[in-house]
Amino acid sequence: MCLSEGQKYGGITNAMLRVGQDLGIFGLLSKIEAPMSVVQVAKKTSATPELLERVLRHLAATNIIKETGPNEYTASEVTKMLGVLPVKLASTRRTEWTEGFTLLNSEAQKIPSTPPTPEEKPFLVDVGGSHGHQCIELARKYPNLLGRLIMQDLPMTVDKLPPIEGVKVEAYDFFQKQPIEGAKFYYLRRIILDWPDDKAAQILRNTAAAMGADSRILIDDVVMPETGANWQATMADLSMMILAGRERTQRQYEKSAKCAGLRVEGVHSYAASTYTAIVVLVRE
């Protein structure tokens, strides 16, 4: 199996991998033997054909899926390996991470139901938020957060997104300086695991530079146990290794945080069977 340089190191490729996982593309193609058209994939996901055409074309160019004809694709061996990840990670409800999360719930309850003032800082910035599902669900759970949520992702992801009520959508590359300063929370869902330690630390440093005194970074990812990990988790970790990423233990998150001038304040575990948790980071 030959992996291209873009597959190993490309930032765009890793971003498209996240889009593919969020939409369940890899699992979908792995289950269906016959090639699928862009329109067929669009009907099975929440994405538009216009977006999928560009995403699938790039995934095929990097050998992650196979192109079988004009706007027609099927699974490769890499697709089948990645196909286990959406099933495992998408098995939880999108806002399950908020349940029992005292820190977030208490801060959300402090926000008034009136519209935000011009000088008010955002409540949450969803960094690399793909199609904005997290912000949409947060606004449903906490209507008082409308107008106080920001969703960021690469231009090719956000340019054709329809408007999201109460959510500001903006183009942003997390390897650049974070433009939103002083937000209460910076939320990174399945971002850090895509990257090796040096790149993960760079993402965290860029975010930390924008933090205010009471800001926190929320990393929503797998937190591997130090011992006794199940085979599903170790297999997923090996799949990430192929693409230069890794799933980390709490100790490894602490090391990455320290490299960015941060420390782990706490870990909120919300899906024990998949080791999925929120790692809360604050400035040292």
PEDABEL-V903330 format. One record per pair of residues at least 4 apart in sequence whose C-alpha atoms are under 8 Angstrom apart, sorted by the first residue. I is the first residue (numbers start at 1). J is the second residue. D is the distance in Angstrom with one decimal. If there is no record, write none. Layout:
i:I j:J d:D
i:I j:J d:D
This chain:
i:1 j:77 d:7.8
i:2 j:63 d:7.9
i:3 j:7 d:6.1
i:3 j:8 d:7.0
i:3 j:62 d:7.4
i:3 j:63 d:6.8
i:4 j:8 d:6.6
i:4 j:62 d:6.1
i:4 j:63 d:7.3
i:5 j:9 d:6.1
i:5 j:10 d:7.3
i:6 j:10 d:4.5
i:6 j:13 d:6.6
i:6 j:62 d:6.4
i:7 j:13 d:6.1
i:7 j:14 d:7.7
i:7 j:62 d:5.5
i:7 j:63 d:7.7
i:7 j:64 d:7.7
i:7 j:243 d:6.4
i:8 j:242 d:7.2
i:8 j:243 d:4.9
i:8 j:244 d:5.8
i:9 j:13 d:7.8
i:9 j:14 d:7.9
i:9 j:243 d:7.4
i:9 j:244 d:6.9
i:10 j:14 d:6.4
i:11 j:15 d:6.3
i:12 j:16 d:6.2
i:13 j:17 d:6.1
i:13 j:58 d:7.5
i:13 j:59 d:7.3
i:13 j:62 d:7.8
i:14 j:18 d:6.4
i:14 j:194 d:6.5
i:14 j:243 d:7.9
i:15 j:19 d:6.4
i:15 j:128 d:8.0
i:15 j:154 d:8.0
i:16 j:20 d:6.0
i:16 j:55 d:6.4
i:16 j:58 d:7.9
i:16 j:59 d:7.3
i:17 j:21 d:6.1
i:17 j:59 d:7.8
i:18 j:22 d:6.0
i:18 j:130 d:7.9
i:18 j:190 d:7.5
i:18 j:191 d:7.9
i:19 j:23 d:6.1
i:19 j:130 d:6.3
i:20 j:24 d:6.0
i:20 j:25 d:5.1
i:20 j:26 d:6.5
i:21 j:25 d:6.3
i:21 j:26 d:6.7
i:21 j:85 d:7.1
i:21 j:86 d:5.3
i:22 j:86 d:6.9
i:22 j:90 d:7.5
i:22 j:130 d:8.0
i:23 j:45 d:5.8
i:23 j:46 d:6.9
i:23 j:47 d:7.5
i:24 j:28 d:6.1
i:24 j:45 d:7.3
i:24 j:83 d:8.0
i:24 j:86 d:5.7
i:24 j:87 d:7.8
i:25 j:29 d:6.1
i:25 j:41 d:7.5
i:25 j:45 d:7.8
i:26 j:30 d:6.1
i:26 j:75 d:7.3
i:26 j:79 d:5.4
i:26 j:80 d:6.9
i:26 j:82 d:6.2
i:26 j:83 d:4.7
i:26 j:86 d:7.6
i:27 j:31 d:6.3
i:27 j:79 d:7.7
i:27 j:80 d:7.3
i:27 j:82 d:7.5
i:27 j:83 d:4.1
i:27 j:84 d:6.7
i:27 j:86 d:6.7
i:27 j:87 d:7.2
i:28 j:32 d:6.6
i:28 j:83 d:7.7
i:29 j:33 d:7.4
i:29 j:35 d:7.9
i:29 j:36 d:7.5
i:29 j:73 d:8.0
i:29 j:74 d:5.7
i:29 j:75 d:5.2
i:29 j:79 d:7.5
i:30 j:74 d:7.6
i:30 j:75 d:5.4
i:30 j:79 d:6.6
i:30 j:80 d:5.4
i:30 j:83 d:6.3
i:33 j:74 d:7.3
i:33 j:75 d:7.8
i:34 j:74 d:6.9
i:35 j:68 d:6.9
i:35 j:72 d:6.2
i:35 j:73 d:5.2
i:35 j:74 d:4.6
i:36 j:40 d:6.0
i:36 j:41 d:6.5
i:36 j:72 d:5.5
i:36 j:73 d:5.4
i:36 j:74 d:6.3
i:37 j:41 d:6.3
i:37 j:71 d:5.7
i:37 j:72 d:4.2
i:37 j:73 d:6.3
i:38 j:42 d:6.1
i:38 j:49 d:6.0
i:38 j:52 d:6.5
i:38 j:53 d:6.1
i:38 j:56 d:7.9
i:38 j:71 d:5.6
i:38 j:72 d:6.2
i:38 j:73 d:7.7
i:39 j:43 d:6.3
i:39 j:49 d:5.7
i:40 j:44 d:6.7
i:41 j:45 d:6.4
i:41 j:52 d:8.0
i:42 j:46 d:6.7
i:42 j:47 d:5.6
i:42 j:48 d:5.8
i:42 j:49 d:5.5
i:42 j:52 d:7.0
i:47 j:51 d:6.7
i:47 j:52 d:6.6
i:48 j:52 d:6.2
i:49 j:53 d:5.9
i:50 j:54 d:7.0
i:51 j:55 d:6.4
i:51 j:157 d:7.5
i:51 j:160 d:7.4
i:52 j:56 d:5.7
i:53 j:57 d:6.1
i:53 j:71 d:6.7
i:54 j:58 d:6.4
i:55 j:59 d:6.3
i:56 j:60 d:6.1
i:56 j:65 d:7.7
i:56 j:73 d:7.7
i:57 j:61 d:6.2
i:57 j:67 d:7.7
i:57 j:71 d:7.8
i:58 j:62 d:6.3
i:59 j:63 d:6.4
i:59 j:64 d:5.2
i:59 j:65 d:5.8
i:60 j:64 d:5.7
i:60 j:65 d:4.7
i:60 j:66 d:5.3
i:60 j:67 d:5.7
i:60 j:73 d:7.9
i:63 j:76 d:7.5
i:63 j:78 d:7.7
i:64 j:76 d:6.4
i:64 j:77 d:8.0
i:64 j:78 d:5.5
i:64 j:79 d:5.7
i:65 j:73 d:6.9
i:65 j:74 d:6.2
i:65 j:75 d:5.2
i:65 j:76 d:5.0
i:65 j:78 d:7.1
i:65 j:79 d:5.7
i:66 j:73 d:5.5
i:66 j:74 d:5.2
i:66 j:75 d:5.8
i:66 j:76 d:5.6
i:67 j:71 d:7.7
i:67 j:72 d:6.0
i:67 j:73 d:4.5
i:67 j:74 d:6.5
i:68 j:72 d:5.6
i:68 j:73 d:5.3
i:68 j:74 d:6.9
i:69 j:73 d:7.1
i:75 j:79 d:5.3
i:75 j:80 d:6.5
i:76 j:80 d:6.5
i:77 j:81 d:6.5
i:78 j:82 d:6.3
i:79 j:83 d:5.9
i:80 j:84 d:7.3
i:81 j:239 d:6.5
i:82 j:86 d:7.7
i:82 j:236 d:7.9
i:82 j:239 d:6.6
i:83 j:87 d:7.3
i:84 j:88 d:6.4
i:84 j:236 d:7.4
i:85 j:89 d:6.0
i:85 j:236 d:6.4
i:86 j:90 d:5.2
i:86 j:91 d:7.7
i:87 j:91 d:5.9
i:88 j:274 d:7.0
i:89 j:274 d:7.4
i:90 j:94 d:7.9
i:92 j:96 d:6.5
i:92 j:271 d:7.5
i:94 j:133 d:7.6
i:94 j:134 d:6.5
i:94 j:137 d:7.2
i:95 j:99 d:7.3
i:95 j:134 d:7.1
i:95 j:137 d:6.5
i:95 j:138 d:7.0
i:96 j:270 d:7.0
i:97 j:101 d:7.1
i:97 j:220 d:8.0
i:97 j:270 d:5.7
i:97 j:277 d:7.3
i:97 j:278 d:7.2
i:98 j:104 d:7.0
i:98 j:105 d:7.2
i:99 j:270 d:7.6
i:100 j:105 d:7.9
i:101 j:105 d:6.2
i:101 j:268 d:6.6
i:102 j:106 d:5.8
i:103 j:107 d:6.3
i:104 j:108 d:6.0
i:105 j:109 d:6.2
i:106 j:110 d:6.6
i:107 j:111 d:7.1
i:108 j:142 d:7.1
i:108 j:144 d:8.0
i:108 j:145 d:7.4
i:111 j:144 d:6.5
i:111 j:145 d:7.1
i:112 j:144 d:6.2
i:113 j:143 d:7.5
i:113 j:144 d:4.5
i:113 j:145 d:7.7
i:114 j:144 d:7.2
i:115 j:146 d:7.7
i:115 j:147 d:6.9
i:116 j:120 d:6.2
i:116 j:147 d:6.5
i:116 j:148 d:6.8
i:121 j:148 d:7.6
i:121 j:181 d:7.8
i:121 j:182 d:6.2
i:121 j:183 d:5.5
i:121 j:184 d:7.5
i:122 j:148 d:4.7
i:122 j:149 d:6.0
i:122 j:150 d:7.2
i:122 j:182 d:7.6
i:122 j:183 d:4.9
i:122 j:184 d:6.6
i:123 j:145 d:7.2
i:123 j:148 d:5.3
i:123 j:149 d:6.0
i:123 j:183 d:5.6
i:123 j:184 d:4.9
i:123 j:185 d:6.2
i:124 j:148 d:6.9
i:124 j:149 d:5.2
i:124 j:150 d:6.4
i:124 j:183 d:6.1
i:124 j:184 d:6.0
i:124 j:185 d:4.6
i:124 j:186 d:5.7
i:124 j:187 d:6.9
i:125 j:149 d:6.0
i:125 j:150 d:4.7
i:125 j:151 d:5.8
i:125 j:152 d:7.3
i:125 j:180 d:8.0
i:125 j:183 d:6.9
i:125 j:185 d:6.3
i:125 j:186 d:4.9
i:125 j:187 d:6.0
i:126 j:132 d:7.9
i:126 j:134 d:7.6
i:126 j:135 d:7.2
i:126 j:149 d:7.8
i:126 j:150 d:6.1
i:126 j:151 d:4.7
i:126 j:152 d:6.1
i:126 j:186 d:6.2
i:126 j:187 d:4.8
i:126 j:188 d:6.3
i:126 j:189 d:7.9
i:127 j:151 d:6.3
i:127 j:152 d:5.1
i:127 j:153 d:6.6
i:127 j:174 d:7.3
i:127 j:186 d:6.8
i:127 j:187 d:5.9
i:127 j:188 d:5.4
i:127 j:189 d:7.7
i:128 j:151 d:7.4
i:128 j:152 d:5.4
i:128 j:153 d:4.4
i:128 j:154 d:7.4
i:128 j:172 d:8.0
i:128 j:174 d:7.5
i:128 j:188 d:6.8
i:128 j:189 d:7.6
i:128 j:191 d:7.1
i:129 j:133 d:7.5
i:129 j:134 d:7.3
i:129 j:151 d:5.7
i:129 j:152 d:5.8
i:129 j:153 d:5.9
i:129 j:188 d:7.7
i:129 j:189 d:7.4
i:130 j:152 d:7.6
i:130 j:153 d:6.0
i:130 j:157 d:6.5
i:130 j:158 d:7.4
i:131 j:157 d:7.5
i:131 j:158 d:7.3
i:131 j:161 d:7.1
i:132 j:136 d:6.2
i:132 j:151 d:6.1
i:132 j:164 d:7.9
i:133 j:137 d:6.2
i:134 j:138 d:6.0
i:135 j:139 d:6.1
i:135 j:149 d:6.6
i:135 j:150 d:7.6
i:135 j:151 d:7.0
i:135 j:167 d:6.9
i:136 j:140 d:6.4
i:136 j:164 d:7.4
i:136 j:167 d:7.7
i:137 j:141 d:6.3
i:138 j:142 d:5.8
i:138 j:143 d:7.9
i:138 j:145 d:7.7
i:139 j:143 d:4.9
i:139 j:144 d:7.4
i:139 j:145 d:5.8
i:139 j:146 d:5.8
i:139 j:166 d:7.6
i:142 j:146 d:7.9
i:145 j:149 d:6.6
i:145 j:166 d:7.8
i:146 j:165 d:7.5
i:146 j:166 d:4.3
i:146 j:167 d:6.7
i:147 j:166 d:4.3
i:147 j:167 d:5.8
i:147 j:168 d:7.4
i:148 j:166 d:7.2
i:148 j:167 d:7.0
i:149 j:166 d:7.0
i:149 j:167 d:5.1
i:149 j:168 d:6.4
i:150 j:167 d:5.5
i:150 j:168 d:4.7
i:150 j:169 d:5.9
i:150 j:170 d:7.5
i:151 j:167 d:6.9
i:151 j:168 d:6.2
i:151 j:169 d:4.9
i:151 j:170 d:6.4
i:152 j:158 d:7.8
i:152 j:169 d:5.9
i:152 j:170 d:5.1
i:152 j:171 d:5.6
i:152 j:172 d:5.6
i:153 j:157 d:6.3
i:153 j:158 d:6.2
i:153 j:170 d:6.9
i:153 j:171 d:5.3
i:153 j:172 d:5.2
i:153 j:173 d:6.6
i:154 j:158 d:6.4
i:154 j:171 d:5.2
i:154 j:172 d:5.4
i:154 j:173 d:5.7
i:155 j:159 d:5.4
i:155 j:171 d:4.9
i:155 j:172 d:7.1
i:156 j:160 d:7.8
i:157 j:161 d:7.4
i:158 j:169 d:7.2
i:158 j:170 d:7.1
i:158 j:171 d:6.4
i:159 j:171 d:7.7
i:163 j:169 d:7.9
i:164 j:168 d:7.4
i:164 j:169 d:7.7
i:172 j:176 d:7.7
i:172 j:178 d:7.9
i:174 j:178 d:6.9
i:174 j:203 d:5.9
i:174 j:206 d:7.1
i:174 j:207 d:7.9
i:175 j:202 d:6.8
i:175 j:203 d:5.7
i:175 j:206 d:6.9
i:176 j:206 d:6.6
i:177 j:206 d:5.2
i:177 j:207 d:7.3
i:177 j:209 d:7.7
i:177 j:210 d:8.0
i:178 j:206 d:5.8
i:178 j:207 d:5.6
i:178 j:209 d:7.4
i:178 j:210 d:6.0
i:179 j:210 d:7.2
i:180 j:210 d:6.5
i:181 j:210 d:4.5
i:181 j:211 d:5.9
i:181 j:212 d:6.9
i:182 j:210 d:6.2
i:182 j:211 d:5.0
i:182 j:212 d:4.3
i:182 j:213 d:7.7
i:182 j:214 d:8.0
i:182 j:215 d:6.4
i:183 j:211 d:6.7
i:183 j:212 d:7.0
i:183 j:215 d:6.0
i:184 j:212 d:7.8
i:184 j:214 d:6.6
i:184 j:215 d:4.6
i:184 j:216 d:6.3
i:185 j:215 d:5.7
i:185 j:216 d:5.0
i:185 j:217 d:5.7
i:185 j:218 d:6.7
i:186 j:207 d:7.6
i:186 j:215 d:7.7
i:186 j:216 d:6.3
i:186 j:217 d:4.7
i:186 j:218 d:6.0
i:187 j:217 d:6.0
i:187 j:218 d:4.7
i:187 j:219 d:6.2
i:187 j:220 d:7.4
i:188 j:192 d:7.4
i:188 j:217 d:7.6
i:188 j:218 d:6.1
i:188 j:219 d:4.9
i:188 j:220 d:6.0
i:189 j:219 d:6.0
i:189 j:220 d:4.5
i:189 j:221 d:6.2
i:190 j:194 d:7.2
i:190 j:219 d:7.7
i:190 j:220 d:6.1
i:190 j:221 d:5.3
i:191 j:195 d:7.6
i:191 j:219 d:8.0
i:191 j:221 d:7.8
i:192 j:200 d:5.5
i:192 j:203 d:7.9
i:192 j:219 d:7.5
i:192 j:221 d:7.7
i:192 j:245 d:8.0
i:193 j:200 d:8.0
i:193 j:221 d:7.1
i:193 j:222 d:8.0
i:193 j:240 d:7.6
i:193 j:245 d:5.5
i:193 j:246 d:5.1
i:193 j:247 d:5.3
i:193 j:248 d:7.3
i:194 j:240 d:6.8
i:194 j:243 d:7.5
i:194 j:244 d:7.1
i:194 j:245 d:4.3
i:194 j:246 d:6.5
i:195 j:199 d:5.8
i:195 j:200 d:5.6
i:195 j:244 d:6.1
i:195 j:245 d:4.2
i:195 j:246 d:6.7
i:196 j:200 d:6.1
i:196 j:244 d:5.9
i:196 j:245 d:5.1
i:196 j:246 d:6.6
i:197 j:201 d:6.1
i:197 j:256 d:6.6
i:198 j:202 d:6.3
i:199 j:203 d:6.3
i:200 j:204 d:6.3
i:200 j:256 d:7.0
i:201 j:205 d:6.0
i:201 j:256 d:5.6
i:201 j:257 d:7.0
i:201 j:259 d:6.1
i:201 j:260 d:5.6
i:202 j:206 d:6.2
i:202 j:260 d:7.3
i:203 j:207 d:6.4
i:204 j:208 d:5.9
i:204 j:257 d:7.2
i:204 j:260 d:5.9
i:205 j:209 d:6.1
i:205 j:260 d:4.7
i:205 j:261 d:7.3
i:206 j:210 d:7.2
i:207 j:211 d:6.8
i:207 j:217 d:7.9
i:208 j:217 d:7.9
i:208 j:260 d:7.2
i:208 j:261 d:7.7
i:208 j:262 d:7.5
i:208 j:283 d:7.3
i:211 j:215 d:5.3
i:211 j:216 d:7.2
i:215 j:282 d:7.0
i:216 j:280 d:6.6
i:216 j:281 d:5.6
i:216 j:282 d:5.2
i:216 j:283 d:7.9
i:217 j:279 d:8.0
i:217 j:280 d:5.8
i:217 j:281 d:5.0
i:217 j:282 d:6.6
i:218 j:278 d:6.0
i:218 j:279 d:5.7
i:218 j:280 d:4.9
i:218 j:281 d:6.5
i:219 j:277 d:7.9
i:219 j:278 d:5.3
i:219 j:279 d:5.0
i:219 j:280 d:6.6
i:219 j:281 d:7.9
i:220 j:276 d:7.3
i:220 j:277 d:5.8
i:220 j:278 d:4.6
i:220 j:279 d:6.6
i:221 j:247 d:8.0
i:221 j:276 d:5.6
i:221 j:277 d:5.8
i:221 j:278 d:6.6
i:221 j:279 d:7.8
i:222 j:247 d:6.2
i:222 j:248 d:7.1
i:222 j:274 d:7.1
i:222 j:275 d:5.3
i:222 j:276 d:4.3
i:222 j:277 d:6.1
i:223 j:247 d:6.9
i:223 j:248 d:5.6
i:223 j:249 d:5.0
i:223 j:250 d:6.1
i:223 j:275 d:5.5
i:223 j:276 d:6.0
i:223 j:277 d:6.3
i:224 j:229 d:6.8
i:224 j:233 d:7.6
i:224 j:247 d:6.6
i:224 j:248 d:5.6
i:224 j:249 d:4.4
i:224 j:250 d:7.2
i:224 j:275 d:6.1
i:225 j:229 d:5.8
i:225 j:249 d:5.8
i:225 j:250 d:7.7
i:225 j:275 d:7.5
i:226 j:249 d:6.2
i:226 j:250 d:8.0
i:229 j:233 d:6.5
i:229 j:234 d:6.8
i:230 j:234 d:6.5
i:231 j:235 d:6.0
i:232 j:236 d:6.2
i:233 j:237 d:6.2
i:233 j:274 d:7.0
i:234 j:238 d:6.2
i:235 j:239 d:6.3
i:236 j:240 d:6.4
i:237 j:241 d:6.3
i:237 j:246 d:5.7
i:237 j:247 d:5.4
i:238 j:242 d:6.6
i:238 j:246 d:7.7
i:239 j:243 d:7.1
i:240 j:244 d:6.3
i:240 j:245 d:4.8
i:240 j:246 d:5.3
i:240 j:247 d:7.4
i:241 j:245 d:5.1
i:241 j:246 d:5.6
i:248 j:252 d:5.6
i:248 j:253 d:6.3
i:249 j:253 d:6.3
i:250 j:254 d:6.2
i:251 j:255 d:6.4
i:252 j:256 d:6.3
i:253 j:257 d:6.0
i:253 j:264 d:7.6
i:254 j:258 d:6.1
i:254 j:263 d:6.3
i:254 j:264 d:5.9
i:255 j:259 d:6.5
i:256 j:260 d:6.7
i:257 j:261 d:6.4
i:257 j:262 d:4.7
i:257 j:263 d:5.4
i:257 j:264 d:6.9
i:257 j:281 d:7.3
i:258 j:262 d:5.1
i:258 j:263 d:5.8
i:261 j:283 d:6.2
i:261 j:284 d:5.8
i:262 j:281 d:6.2
i:262 j:282 d:5.5
i:262 j:283 d:4.4
i:262 j:284 d:4.9
i:263 j:281 d:5.5
i:263 j:282 d:5.6
i:263 j:283 d:6.2
i:263 j:284 d:5.6
i:264 j:279 d:6.9
i:264 j:280 d:5.8
i:264 j:281 d:4.6
i:264 j:282 d:6.6
i:265 j:279 d:7.8
i:265 j:280 d:5.5
i:265 j:281 d:5.5
i:265 j:282 d:6.3
i:266 j:279 d:6.2
i:266 j:280 d:5.3
i:266 j:281 d:7.4
i:267 j:277 d:6.6
i:267 j:278 d:5.6
i:267 j:279 d:4.6
i:267 j:280 d:6.0
i:268 j:277 d:5.4
i:268 j:278 d:4.9
i:268 j:279 d:6.5
i:268 j:280 d:7.9
i:269 j:275 d:7.1
i:269 j:276 d:6.1
i:269 j:277 d:4.0
i:269 j:278 d:6.3
i:270 j:275 d:8.0
i:270 j:276 d:6.2
i:270 j:277 d:5.5
i:270 j:278 d:7.8
i:271 j:275 d:5.9
i:271 j:276 d:5.1
i:271 j:277 d:6.8
i:272 j:276 d:6.5
